[in-house]
Amino acid sequence: MRLESRKARTSAILRVMSQSRMSFFRSIVCLFCAVLGFIGTARSQSYEDEPINYLKARVDDPVARLQKKIDRGECTPSRDDRTGYLKWVLDALDIPVSSQTLVFSKTSFQLAKISPRTPRALYFNDSTYIGYVKGGDVIELSTVDPCQGAVFYLLSQDPHEKPVFERKTHECLQCHASTKTLDVPGHFVRSIYPSRSGLPVFNAGSFTTSHASPINERWGGWYVSGTHGRMRHLGNVFVTNKENPEKLDVDAGANVVDLCKRFQTSGYLSSHSDIVALITLEHQTQMHNYITQANYETRRALAYQEGLNKAFGDPAGTIGESTRRRIESSGEKLVRYMLFVDEAKWTDPIVGTSTFSVDFAARGKKDPKGRSLRDFDLKTRLFRYPCSYEIDSEAFDALPSICRDHVLKRLYEILSGKDQSREFERIDQETRRAILEILRATKSALPTYWKE
């Protein structure tokens, strides 16, 4: 009995020691993987690598789909002598002319043909941006692939060449994949201090603009048509004092409703660079980046977790706490931006000069009370119901389910009033309830608890 008891105690001690060694080993492996994970994370920020594989993964964006239609003979590009393929491209991609904004700063690769006399025209809808330079060799296109983020194309304006949307990567990503785009292939609006030639005064710096940017930092190097009361911006004017470039005559560029005296507008599809279109553009570009960032970060976190599961023999699909926190962190950033938490305050109403405000709002899905997330406020903020209309985009729906589910859960907690934290106190209860009702009526595939 004593021998058996001694053997039992010895066996128990050995099991404990074995478990301790396994626990120690597991801790060392976790630490090792964490170090590799840190290095891997730094390396994986290069979107060229797995799991993103930006350069090689198949894309399915609006421009790629249009090219397939051309290849199948379902549509034929047409051009005119005035703007080349521009009108056809806008019609084919359902982009309204009223979205036109005009930038005269030399901040595009066709800069030699851009100046205050010949500004670059930008047009956009919910997913695609078109850049047109008067007399330019190409039309520039930037669009959103639901999984890969921003994708870039050029269309030659040469009438002797077969019209083909040519995808571009490294040439565009030099500028369109940086801190300005949240370190993902993305879009951004830039505000500079321009000289009279349109060249940036480099020693003055620049601003990346979103809905959080103060109005007085916006639109340097842009034409702006519209009224905005006592608020001032950097648009429509040039640097005259290179020693103190920030000392602009902003009053001279304020509340301009007619651009005809500033350059020959007849060479463009519209005579406007609508202030409301500009503000909408600034919100949307960064919104696209936040969606892409959440998408990329989730896919990277899940790929890293998959490696850990294989290393430890854990069941496929196991999600560790650190992985979940990493995913939820990117989701929280997206939620904040979607709800305009940091939107800059306005002191005066803003009014555009084109039909953009009407055209944009008309595209919105309405609830039974006739409300839409695309309804403008324009008195104290951009939208009457501050929740981004991009929640109804392909890119949002294509978020990995674990991230999308977290974002929808957080939105419900905030809009239903369960989350009363100070972070979201700018959204009053009536507005929260209205957004909740609009989404219930217009957004498909919401979780069941949204209907309760």
TILUM-474013 format. One record per residue (C-alpha): z, y, x. Coordinates in nm, 3 decimals, m for minus. Layout:
BEGIN
site Z: Z Y: Y X: X .
...
END
This chain:
BEGIN
site Z: 0.000 Y: 0.000 X: 0.000 .
site Z: 0.089 Y: 0.236 X: 0.282 .
site Z: m0.240 Y: 0.149 X: 0.456 .
site Z: m0.439 Y: 0.210 X: 0.137 .
site Z: m0.248 Y: 0.534 X: 0.077 .
site Z: m0.313 Y: 0.643 X: 0.434 .
site Z: m0.682 Y: 0.561 X: 0.394 .
site Z: m0.695 Y: 0.757 X: 0.067 .
site Z: m0.530 Y: 1.061 X: 0.229 .
site Z: m0.765 Y: 1.037 X: 0.526 .
site Z: m1.065 Y: 1.009 X: 0.295 .
site Z: m0.947 Y: 1.312 X: 0.094 .
site Z: m0.895 Y: 1.514 X: 0.413 .
site Z: m1.243 Y: 1.419 X: 0.533 .
site Z: m1.392 Y: 1.524 X: 0.196 .
site Z: m1.218 Y: 1.861 X: 0.216 .
site Z: m1.333 Y: 1.906 X: 0.575 .
site Z: m1.684 Y: 1.807 X: 0.473 .
site Z: m1.678 Y: 2.049 X: 0.183 .
site Z: m1.543 Y: 2.320 X: 0.408 .
site Z: m1.818 Y: 2.256 X: 0.659 .
site Z: m2.078 Y: 2.265 X: 0.378 .
site Z: m1.929 Y: 2.585 X: 0.244 .
site Z: m1.928 Y: 2.735 X: 0.593 .
site Z: m2.283 Y: 2.611 X: 0.650 .
site Z: m2.394 Y: 2.752 X: 0.318 .
site Z: m2.235 Y: 3.088 X: 0.405 .
site Z: m2.413 Y: 3.094 X: 0.740 .
site Z: m2.744 Y: 3.004 X: 0.575 .
site Z: m2.690 Y: 3.274 X: 0.311 .
site Z: m2.618 Y: 3.527 X: 0.583 .
site Z: m2.924 Y: 3.411 X: 0.777 .
site Z: m3.140 Y: 3.432 X: 0.464 .
site Z: m2.996 Y: 3.772 X: 0.385 .
site Z: m3.097 Y: 3.897 X: 0.730 .
site Z: m3.440 Y: 3.744 X: 0.690 .
site Z: m3.446 Y: 3.886 X: 0.340 .
site Z: m3.378 Y: 4.232 X: 0.476 .
site Z: m3.657 Y: 4.194 X: 0.728 .
site Z: m3.876 Y: 4.030 X: 0.468 .
site Z: m3.806 Y: 4.305 X: 0.220 .
site Z: m3.902 Y: 4.567 X: 0.476 .
site Z: m4.219 Y: 4.376 X: 0.555 .
site Z: m4.294 Y: 4.297 X: 0.194 .
site Z: m4.302 Y: 4.668 X: 0.119 .
site Z: m4.652 Y: 4.619 X: 0.251 .
site Z: m4.817 Y: 4.545 X: m0.083 .
site Z: m5.083 Y: 4.352 X: 0.109 .
site Z: m4.847 Y: 4.053 X: 0.143 .
site Z: m4.736 Y: 3.791 X: m0.107 .
site Z: m4.618 Y: 3.802 X: m0.377 .
site Z: m4.810 Y: 4.126 X: m0.451 .
site Z: m5.128 Y: 4.053 X: m0.253 .
site Z: m5.275 Y: 4.387 X: m0.359 .
site Z: m5.598 Y: 4.366 X: m0.158 .
site Z: m5.704 Y: 4.019 X: m0.270 .
site Z: m5.557 Y: 3.963 X: m0.615 .
site Z: m5.803 Y: 3.978 X: m0.905 .
site Z: m5.777 Y: 4.301 X: m1.101 .
site Z: m5.834 Y: 4.349 X: m1.472 .
site Z: m5.832 Y: 4.724 X: m1.528 .
site Z: m6.046 Y: 4.944 X: m1.755 .
site Z: m6.299 Y: 5.026 X: m1.481 .
site Z: m6.334 Y: 4.662 X: m1.374 .
site Z: m6.392 Y: 4.568 X: m1.739 .
site Z: m6.656 Y: 4.840 X: m1.773 .
site Z: m6.836 Y: 4.709 X: m1.464 .
site Z: m6.845 Y: 4.361 X: m1.621 .
site Z: m7.004 Y: 4.507 X: m1.934 .
site Z: m7.272 Y: 4.669 X: m1.717 .
site Z: m7.330 Y: 4.343 X: m1.532 .
site Z: m7.371 Y: 4.157 X: m1.864 .
site Z: m7.616 Y: 4.419 X: m1.990 .
site Z: m7.384 Y: 4.527 X: m2.272 .
site Z: m7.402 Y: 4.895 X: m2.171 .
site Z: m7.632 Y: 5.106 X: m1.957 .
site Z: m7.509 Y: 5.402 X: m1.751 .
site Z: m7.682 Y: 5.733 X: m1.819 .
site Z: m7.681 Y: 6.053 X: m1.615 .
site Z: m7.791 Y: 6.414 X: m1.648 .
site Z: m7.895 Y: 6.668 X: m1.390 .
site Z: m7.591 Y: 6.887 X: m1.450 .
site Z: m7.292 Y: 6.657 X: m1.397 .
site Z: m7.454 Y: 6.324 X: m1.308 .
site Z: m7.275 Y: 6.026 X: m1.461 .
site Z: m6.964 Y: 6.225 X: m1.561 .
site Z: m7.027 Y: 6.250 X: m1.937 .
site Z: m7.122 Y: 5.884 X: m1.961 .
site Z: m6.812 Y: 5.774 X: m1.767 .
site Z: m6.580 Y: 5.978 X: m1.990 .
site Z: m6.737 Y: 5.839 X: m2.306 .
site Z: m6.742 Y: 5.481 X: m2.178 .
site Z: m6.372 Y: 5.494 X: m2.083 .
site Z: m6.269 Y: 5.696 X: m2.392 .
site Z: m6.139 Y: 5.995 X: m2.197 .
site Z: m6.141 Y: 6.330 X: m2.383 .
site Z: m6.305 Y: 6.634 X: m2.225 .
site Z: m6.008 Y: 6.839 X: m2.349 .
site Z: m5.790 Y: 6.664 X: m2.086 .
site Z: m5.969 Y: 6.864 X: m1.815 .
site Z: m5.753 Y: 7.025 X: m1.550 .
site Z: m5.888 Y: 7.212 X: m1.248 .
site Z: m5.755 Y: 7.203 X: m0.893 .
site Z: m5.903 Y: 7.436 X: m0.630 .
site Z: m5.694 Y: 7.328 X: m0.331 .
site Z: m5.871 Y: 7.128 X: m0.062 .
site Z: m5.654 Y: 6.819 X: m0.109 .
site Z: m5.922 Y: 6.558 X: m0.188 .
site Z: m6.154 Y: 6.370 X: 0.048 .
site Z: m6.445 Y: 6.576 X: m0.093 .
site Z: m6.263 Y: 6.889 X: 0.024 .
site Z: m6.574 Y: 7.044 X: 0.182 .
site Z: m6.715 Y: 7.106 X: m0.165 .
site Z: m6.389 Y: 7.216 X: m0.328 .
site Z: m6.287 Y: 7.582 X: m0.334 .
site Z: m6.150 Y: 7.843 X: m0.575 .
site Z: m6.514 Y: 7.903 X: m0.679 .
site Z: m6.584 Y: 7.531 X: m0.725 .
site Z: m6.262 Y: 7.359 X: m0.831 .
site Z: m6.231 Y: 6.984 X: m0.871 .
site Z: m6.208 Y: 6.872 X: m1.234 .
site Z: m5.969 Y: 6.596 X: m1.340 .
site Z: m5.982 Y: 6.410 X: m1.671 .
site Z: m5.747 Y: 6.140 X: m1.796 .
site Z: m5.635 Y: 5.913 X: m2.076 .
site Z: m5.333 Y: 5.681 X: m2.089 .
site Z: m5.457 Y: 5.454 X: m1.810 .
site Z: m5.742 Y: 5.614 X: m1.616 .
site Z: m5.808 Y: 5.930 X: m1.414 .
site Z: m6.150 Y: 6.073 X: m1.329 .
site Z: m6.216 Y: 6.322 X: m1.048 .
site Z: m6.537 Y: 6.528 X: m1.052 .
site Z: m6.651 Y: 6.770 X: m0.782 .
site Z: m6.941 Y: 7.001 X: m0.859 .
site Z: m7.228 Y: 6.893 X: m0.637 .
site Z: m7.023 Y: 6.603 X: m0.508 .
site Z: m7.172 Y: 6.278 X: m0.385 .
site Z: m6.944 Y: 6.057 X: m0.593 .
site Z: m6.722 Y: 6.046 X: m0.899 .
site Z: m6.367 Y: 5.939 X: m0.813 .
site Z: m6.183 Y: 5.700 X: m1.043 .
site Z: m5.822 Y: 5.587 X: m1.039 .
site Z: m5.698 Y: 5.347 X: m1.301 .
site Z: m5.407 Y: 5.113 X: m1.376 .
site Z: m5.421 Y: 4.736 X: m1.347 .
site Z: m5.140 Y: 4.589 X: m1.560 .
site Z: m4.999 Y: 4.389 X: m1.268 .
site Z: m5.125 Y: 4.555 X: m0.950 .
site Z: m5.072 Y: 4.922 X: m1.031 .
site Z: m5.320 Y: 5.189 X: m0.927 .
site Z: m5.672 Y: 5.074 X: m0.839 .
site Z: m5.932 Y: 5.311 X: m0.694 .
site Z: m6.310 Y: 5.328 X: m0.733 .
site Z: m6.605 Y: 5.548 X: m0.642 .
site Z: m6.929 Y: 5.585 X: m0.837 .
site Z: m7.225 Y: 5.727 X: m0.647 .
site Z: m7.399 Y: 6.023 X: m0.808 .
site Z: m7.727 Y: 5.939 X: m0.630 .
site Z: m7.993 Y: 5.889 X: m0.903 .
site Z: m8.185 Y: 5.653 X: m0.674 .
site Z: m7.895 Y: 5.409 X: m0.638 .
site Z: m7.793 Y: 5.145 X: m0.888 .
site Z: m7.471 Y: 5.271 X: m1.051 .
site Z: m7.184 Y: 5.048 X: m0.938 .
site Z: m6.810 Y: 5.112 X: m0.944 .
site Z: m6.712 Y: 5.039 X: m0.584 .
site Z: m6.347 Y: 4.952 X: m0.533 .
site Z: m6.173 Y: 5.138 X: m0.250 .
site Z: m5.845 Y: 5.041 X: m0.087 .
site Z: m5.733 Y: 5.166 X: 0.254 .
site Z: m5.927 Y: 5.494 X: 0.229 .
site Z: m5.741 Y: 5.594 X: m0.087 .
site Z: m5.409 Y: 5.431 X: m0.006 .
site Z: m5.357 Y: 5.655 X: 0.296 .
site Z: m5.242 Y: 5.917 X: 0.046 .
site Z: m5.185 Y: 5.711 X: m0.268 .
site Z: m4.921 Y: 5.471 X: m0.134 .
site Z: m4.631 Y: 5.670 X: 0.005 .
site Z: m4.299 Y: 5.820 X: m0.097 .
site Z: m4.501 Y: 6.049 X: m0.327 .
site Z: m4.594 Y: 5.741 X: m0.529 .
site Z: m4.257 Y: 5.561 X: m0.495 .
site Z: m4.405 Y: 5.350 X: m0.211 .
site Z: m4.645 Y: 5.163 X: m0.437 .
site Z: m5.021 Y: 5.214 X: m0.490 .
site Z: m5.001 Y: 5.497 X: m0.736 .
site Z: m5.085 Y: 5.846 X: m0.857 .
site Z: m4.932 Y: 6.186 X: m0.800 .
site Z: m4.981 Y: 6.554 X: m0.873 .
site Z: m4.931 Y: 6.786 X: m0.580 .
site Z: m4.840 Y: 7.155 X: m0.575 .
site Z: m4.909 Y: 7.356 X: m0.258 .
site Z: m4.925 Y: 7.711 X: m0.130 .
site Z: m5.303 Y: 7.775 X: m0.111 .
site Z: m5.495 Y: 8.017 X: 0.106 .
site Z: m5.792 Y: 8.204 X: m0.043 .
site Z: m6.023 Y: 7.930 X: 0.083 .
site Z: m5.817 Y: 7.664 X: m0.096 .
site Z: m5.673 Y: 7.515 X: 0.223 .
site Z: m5.301 Y: 7.444 X: 0.207 .
site Z: m5.076 Y: 7.670 X: 0.410 .
site Z: m4.916 Y: 7.375 X: 0.584 .
site Z: m4.606 Y: 7.548 X: 0.718 .
site Z: m4.504 Y: 7.625 X: 0.358 .
site Z: m4.473 Y: 7.261 X: 0.254 .
site Z: m4.565 Y: 7.115 X: m0.084 .
site Z: m4.415 Y: 6.958 X: m0.396 .
site Z: m4.481 Y: 6.629 X: m0.573 .
site Z: m4.468 Y: 6.717 X: m0.940 .
site Z: m4.323 Y: 6.527 X: m1.234 .
site Z: m4.154 Y: 6.625 X: m1.561 .
site Z: m3.837 Y: 6.679 X: m1.357 .
site Z: m3.992 Y: 6.954 X: m1.144 .
site Z: m3.887 Y: 7.315 X: m1.210 .
site Z: m4.175 Y: 7.516 X: m1.357 .
site Z: m4.155 Y: 7.759 X: m1.066 .
site Z: m4.257 Y: 7.480 X: m0.823 .
site Z: m4.560 Y: 7.364 X: m1.019 .
site Z: m4.936 Y: 7.409 X: m0.999 .
site Z: m4.984 Y: 7.571 X: m0.659 .
site Z: m5.355 Y: 7.524 X: m0.589 .
site Z: m5.440 Y: 7.471 X: m0.958 .
site Z: m5.594 Y: 7.684 X: m1.226 .
site Z: m5.367 Y: 7.704 X: m1.531 .
site Z: m5.476 Y: 7.825 X: m1.875 .
site Z: m5.206 Y: 7.883 X: m2.131 .
site Z: m4.901 Y: 8.090 X: m2.213 .
site Z: m4.543 Y: 8.024 X: m2.104 .
site Z: m4.349 Y: 8.342 X: m2.174 .
site Z: m4.114 Y: 8.461 X: m1.899 .
site Z: m4.137 Y: 8.139 X: m1.698 .
site Z: m4.341 Y: 8.159 X: m1.378 .
site Z: m4.539 Y: 7.903 X: m1.179 .
site Z: m4.752 Y: 7.892 X: m0.861 .
site Z: m5.090 Y: 7.848 X: m1.031 .
site Z: m5.389 Y: 8.084 X: m1.033 .
site Z: m5.282 Y: 8.274 X: m0.718 .
site Z: m5.322 Y: 8.259 X: m0.338 .
site Z: m5.107 Y: 8.315 X: m0.032 .
site Z: m5.154 Y: 8.665 X: 0.108 .
site Z: m4.868 Y: 8.666 X: 0.357 .
site Z: m4.889 Y: 8.367 X: 0.589 .
site Z: m4.559 Y: 8.459 X: 0.754 .
site Z: m4.388 Y: 8.436 X: 0.417 .
site Z: m4.623 Y: 8.217 X: 0.209 .
site Z: m4.366 Y: 8.161 X: m0.062 .
site Z: m4.388 Y: 8.530 X: m0.155 .
site Z: m4.669 Y: 8.492 X: m0.407 .
site Z: m4.764 Y: 8.739 X: m0.677 .
site Z: m4.673 Y: 8.490 X: m0.948 .
site Z: m4.696 Y: 8.755 X: m1.219 .
site Z: m5.070 Y: 8.780 X: m1.149 .
site Z: m5.110 Y: 8.412 X: m1.233 .
site Z: m4.889 Y: 8.407 X: m1.540 .
site Z: m4.997 Y: 8.360 X: m1.904 .
site Z: m5.368 Y: 8.338 X: m1.821 .
site Z: m5.572 Y: 8.231 X: m2.124 .
site Z: m5.925 Y: 8.292 X: m1.988 .
site Z: m6.041 Y: 8.153 X: m1.653 .
site Z: m6.393 Y: 8.295 X: m1.672 .
site Z: m6.304 Y: 8.594 X: m1.452 .
site Z: m6.173 Y: 8.367 X: m1.176 .
site Z: m6.474 Y: 8.139 X: m1.126 .
site Z: m6.794 Y: 8.039 X: m1.305 .
site Z: m6.666 Y: 7.804 X: m1.574 .
site Z: m7.013 Y: 7.734 X: m1.715 .
site Z: m7.064 Y: 7.465 X: m1.453 .
site Z: m6.794 Y: 7.246 X: m1.611 .
site Z: m6.763 Y: 7.049 X: m1.933 .
site Z: m6.480 Y: 7.278 X: m2.044 .
site Z: m6.369 Y: 7.630 X: m1.955 .
site Z: m6.000 Y: 7.527 X: m1.963 .
site Z: m5.736 Y: 7.390 X: m1.730 .
site Z: m5.491 Y: 7.342 X: m2.014 .
site Z: m5.123 Y: 7.387 X: m1.929 .
site Z: m5.018 Y: 7.116 X: m2.177 .
site Z: m5.265 Y: 6.872 X: m2.021 .
site Z: m5.120 Y: 6.952 X: m1.680 .
site Z: m4.762 Y: 6.886 X: m1.789 .
site Z: m4.864 Y: 6.561 X: m1.959 .
site Z: m5.055 Y: 6.454 X: m1.649 .
site Z: m4.749 Y: 6.515 X: m1.432 .
site Z: m4.527 Y: 6.302 X: m1.653 .
site Z: m4.779 Y: 6.020 X: m1.678 .
site Z: m4.863 Y: 5.982 X: m1.310 .
site Z: m4.503 Y: 5.919 X: m1.210 .
site Z: m4.444 Y: 5.705 X: m1.520 .
site Z: m4.719 Y: 5.474 X: m1.399 .
site Z: m4.552 Y: 5.462 X: m1.057 .
site Z: m4.212 Y: 5.370 X: m1.201 .
site Z: m4.367 Y: 5.085 X: m1.401 .
site Z: m4.548 Y: 4.956 X: m1.092 .
site Z: m4.234 Y: 4.989 X: m0.879 .
site Z: m4.032 Y: 4.784 X: m1.131 .
site Z: m4.311 Y: 4.525 X: m1.143 .
site Z: m4.335 Y: 4.491 X: m0.764 .
site Z: m3.959 Y: 4.486 X: m0.706 .
site Z: m3.905 Y: 4.217 X: m0.969 .
site Z: m4.181 Y: 3.996 X: m0.831 .
site Z: m4.044 Y: 4.032 X: m0.480 .
site Z: m3.689 Y: 3.955 X: m0.593 .
site Z: m3.802 Y: 3.646 X: m0.783 .
site Z: m4.007 Y: 3.522 X: m0.487 .
site Z: m3.706 Y: 3.564 X: m0.258 .
site Z: m3.485 Y: 3.384 X: m0.511 .
site Z: m3.735 Y: 3.098 X: m0.528 .
site Z: m3.703 Y: 3.056 X: m0.152 .
site Z: m3.324 Y: 3.041 X: m0.181 .
site Z: m3.345 Y: 2.786 X: m0.462 .
site Z: m3.561 Y: 2.558 X: m0.249 .
site Z: m3.334 Y: 2.600 X: 0.055 .
site Z: m3.020 Y: 2.501 X: m0.139 .
site Z: m3.177 Y: 2.255 X: m0.379 .
site Z: m3.090 Y: 2.467 X: m0.680 .
site Z: m3.291 Y: 2.416 X: m1.001 .
site Z: m3.613 Y: 2.614 X: m1.029 .
site Z: m3.556 Y: 2.932 X: m1.227 .
site Z: m3.198 Y: 2.980 X: m1.108 .
site Z: m3.128 Y: 3.353 X: m1.084 .
site Z: m2.852 Y: 3.465 X: m0.850 .
site Z: m2.634 Y: 3.766 X: m0.922 .
site Z: m2.777 Y: 3.969 X: m0.633 .
site Z: m3.132 Y: 3.899 X: m0.753 .
site Z: m3.042 Y: 4.003 X: m1.106 .
site Z: m2.883 Y: 4.326 X: m0.982 .
site Z: m3.191 Y: 4.404 X: m0.775 .
site Z: m3.417 Y: 4.359 X: m1.077 .
site Z: m3.191 Y: 4.554 X: m1.311 .
site Z: m3.167 Y: 4.839 X: m1.061 .
site Z: m3.544 Y: 4.894 X: m1.071 .
site Z: m3.530 Y: 4.864 X: m1.451 .
site Z: m3.262 Y: 5.133 X: m1.474 .
site Z: m3.480 Y: 5.377 X: m1.279 .
site Z: m3.761 Y: 5.310 X: m1.523 .
site Z: m3.536 Y: 5.362 X: m1.825 .
site Z: m3.412 Y: 5.698 X: m1.693 .
site Z: m3.764 Y: 5.823 X: m1.637 .
site Z: m3.890 Y: 5.692 X: m1.972 .
site Z: m3.618 Y: 5.886 X: m2.154 .
site Z: m3.680 Y: 6.211 X: m1.965 .
site Z: m3.319 Y: 6.219 X: m1.843 .
site Z: m3.402 Y: 6.460 X: m1.560 .
site Z: m3.663 Y: 6.670 X: m1.742 .
site Z: m3.665 Y: 7.029 X: m1.624 .
site Z: m3.534 Y: 7.280 X: m1.876 .
site Z: m3.768 Y: 7.535 X: m2.030 .
site Z: m3.662 Y: 7.883 X: m2.126 .
site Z: m3.975 Y: 7.975 X: m2.325 .
site Z: m4.236 Y: 7.797 X: m2.539 .
site Z: m4.561 Y: 7.672 X: m2.383 .
site Z: m4.900 Y: 7.694 X: m2.558 .
site Z: m5.229 Y: 7.551 X: m2.430 .
site Z: m5.577 Y: 7.694 X: m2.468 .
site Z: m5.786 Y: 7.386 X: m2.549 .
site Z: m5.774 Y: 7.117 X: m2.817 .
site Z: m5.582 Y: 6.882 X: m2.585 .
site Z: m5.252 Y: 6.904 X: m2.776 .
site Z: m5.421 Y: 6.802 X: m3.101 .
site Z: m5.646 Y: 6.539 X: m2.942 .
site Z: m5.361 Y: 6.375 X: m2.754 .
site Z: m5.124 Y: 6.363 X: m3.052 .
site Z: m5.396 Y: 6.221 X: m3.277 .
site Z: m5.408 Y: 5.904 X: m3.065 .
site Z: m5.046 Y: 5.815 X: m3.139 .
site Z: m4.923 Y: 5.530 X: m3.356 .
site Z: m4.717 Y: 5.678 X: m3.639 .
site Z: m4.416 Y: 5.542 X: m3.824 .
site Z: m4.385 Y: 5.560 X: m4.207 .
site Z: m4.249 Y: 5.915 X: m4.174 .
site Z: m4.556 Y: 6.026 X: m3.977 .
site Z: m4.370 Y: 6.053 X: m3.645 .
site Z: m4.510 Y: 5.949 X: m3.309 .
site Z: m4.396 Y: 5.939 X: m2.946 .
site Z: m4.700 Y: 6.157 X: m2.874 .
site Z: m4.576 Y: 6.446 X: m3.089 .
site Z: m4.530 Y: 6.751 X: m2.870 .
site Z: m4.231 Y: 6.985 X: m2.881 .
site Z: m4.346 Y: 7.252 X: m2.631 .
site Z: m4.057 Y: 7.483 X: m2.717 .
site Z: m3.777 Y: 7.353 X: m2.497 .
site Z: m3.933 Y: 7.031 X: m2.361 .
site Z: m4.258 Y: 6.838 X: m2.349 .
site Z: m4.217 Y: 6.586 X: m2.634 .
site Z: m4.033 Y: 6.610 X: m2.961 .
site Z: m3.910 Y: 6.251 X: m2.922 .
site Z: m3.843 Y: 6.207 X: m2.548 .
site Z: m3.941 Y: 5.846 X: m2.484 .
site Z: m4.261 Y: 5.790 X: m2.290 .
site Z: m4.565 Y: 5.682 X: m2.491 .
site Z: m4.647 Y: 5.455 X: m2.194 .
site Z: m4.400 Y: 5.204 X: m2.339 .
site Z: m4.699 Y: 5.097 X: m2.547 .
site Z: m4.921 Y: 5.039 X: m2.240 .
site Z: m5.060 Y: 4.718 X: m2.097 .
site Z: m4.872 Y: 4.785 X: m1.776 .
site Z: m4.536 Y: 4.799 X: m1.952 .
site Z: m4.609 Y: 4.482 X: m2.147 .
site Z: m4.713 Y: 4.308 X: m1.823 .
site Z: m4.373 Y: 4.361 X: m1.658 .
site Z: m4.212 Y: 4.028 X: m1.562 .
site Z: m4.012 Y: 3.919 X: m1.866 .
site Z: m3.672 Y: 3.938 X: m1.694 .
site Z: m3.732 Y: 4.306 X: m1.611 .
site Z: m3.896 Y: 4.397 X: m1.943 .
site Z: m3.614 Y: 4.231 X: m2.137 .
site Z: m3.356 Y: 4.432 X: m1.943 .
site Z: m3.541 Y: 4.760 X: m2.003 .
site Z: m3.571 Y: 4.692 X: m2.376 .
site Z: m3.204 Y: 4.595 X: m2.394 .
site Z: m3.098 Y: 4.916 X: m2.222 .
site Z: m3.324 Y: 5.125 X: m2.444 .
site Z: m3.170 Y: 4.966 X: m2.751 .
site Z: m2.816 Y: 5.026 X: m2.625 .
site Z: m2.890 Y: 5.392 X: m2.562 .
site Z: m3.095 Y: 5.463 X: m2.874 .
site Z: m2.860 Y: 5.276 X: m3.109 .
site Z: m2.565 Y: 5.476 X: m2.977 .
site Z: m2.386 Y: 5.183 X: m2.814 .
site Z: m2.425 Y: 5.356 X: m2.478 .
site Z: m2.258 Y: 5.696 X: m2.500 .
site Z: m2.246 Y: 5.763 X: m2.126 .
site Z: m2.289 Y: 6.120 X: m2.004 .
site Z: m2.609 Y: 6.022 X: m1.826 .
site Z: m2.797 Y: 6.025 X: m2.157 .
site Z: m2.604 Y: 6.296 X: m2.342 .
site Z: m2.908 Y: 6.526 X: m2.349 .
site Z: m3.054 Y: 6.300 X: m2.619 .
site Z: m2.865 Y: 6.383 X: m2.938 .
site Z: m2.787 Y: 6.117 X: m3.198 .
site Z: m3.052 Y: 6.233 X: m3.444 .
site Z: m3.323 Y: 6.216 X: m3.177 .
site Z: m3.204 Y: 5.873 X: m3.060 .
site Z: m3.222 Y: 5.743 X: m3.414 .
site Z: m3.572 Y: 5.887 X: m3.462 .
site Z: m3.701 Y: 5.725 X: m3.141 .
site Z: m3.545 Y: 5.394 X: m3.241 .
site Z: m3.716 Y: 5.408 X: m3.581 .
site Z: m4.052 Y: 5.505 X: m3.430 .
site Z: m4.039 Y: 5.215 X: m3.186 .
site Z: m3.936 Y: 4.970 X: m3.456 .
site Z: m4.240 Y: 5.073 X: m3.658 .
site Z: m4.499 Y: 5.102 X: m3.382 .
site Z: m4.405 Y: 4.880 X: m3.087 .
site Z: m4.503 Y: 4.515 X: m3.117 .
site Z: m4.307 Y: 4.217 X: m2.982 .
site Z: m3.967 Y: 4.384 X: m2.978 .
site Z: m3.667 Y: 4.150 X: m2.950 .
site Z: m3.512 Y: 4.040 X: m3.279 .
site Z: m3.196 Y: 4.245 X: m3.226 .
site Z: m3.406 Y: 4.565 X: m3.246 .
site Z: m3.465 Y: 4.494 X: m3.613 .
site Z: m3.095 Y: 4.458 X: m3.696 .
END
